[in-house]
């Protein structure tokens, strides 16, 4: 059970690749191109394309989710998008998300993650984000800044001293969970096409490959929905974007989102060592 609760801490990494939508453009690698980061990944004989940045969030939209394991409520999550504004002369928007244990699982261990990101609306990339995590008695706080491939983390655990970590993604742009979601929502793919994103999650770097798996109609809590299905694999990598030699298996997941202008994520299945964690959309609104 603790392993499943721990898996919920990375729920936002699953939600990060939940959506696509009409293309909004943005600079980035062209299909089939290789970057310096791809060259560093010696284990990949045929690396996936690096997904270009874009902006795919709707001002004022809000989503809520329920998380269950073996039919038992285990957690809840929510994402809210603010209204456009300005930060240092740049058009920007703020996105906040929260995931927490719920029901009987909350009696076992309190788990809460809150992430707030300020996003540059011209590039679709993060300007900064603030993260707060509680896992039982353990607390974590971070205030991070992003500048393209450069990421500076200022973080501490509980009452410990503030610490600093710097990452240089070189020729690959750095995402957090929210901007990865926005970037993927700008992707209109074809069956079998693969996109790759590099995300900062906590103090770790994740390489996430997402495959466009096709269209299908599924039964959801909101009735039958025409959807697009994605298959994803996330693996930890080193600061040089090489595979992490920690013998931990990749995290795999499947995502369905509505095949319409909203491209709302109606279902996510995260495959864990204790079974499949089901994440279902319970409400979606946008102006």
Beta strands, then each sheet from edge to edge (+ up, - down):
strand 1: 49-50
strand 2: 62-69
strand 3: 72-81
strand 4: 85-87
strand 5: 90-101
strand 6: 111-120
strand 7: 126-135
strand 8: 138-147
strand 9: 150-157
strand 10: 163-168
strand 11: 194-201
strand 12: 204-220
strand 13: 223-237
strand 14: 251-258
strand 15: 265-272
strand 16: 275-285
sheet 1: 1+ 11+ 12- 13+ 14- 15+ 16- 2+ 3- 5+ 4-
sheet 2: 1+ 11+ 12- 13+ 14- 15+ 16- 2+ 3- 5+ 6- 7+ 8- 9+ 10-
end
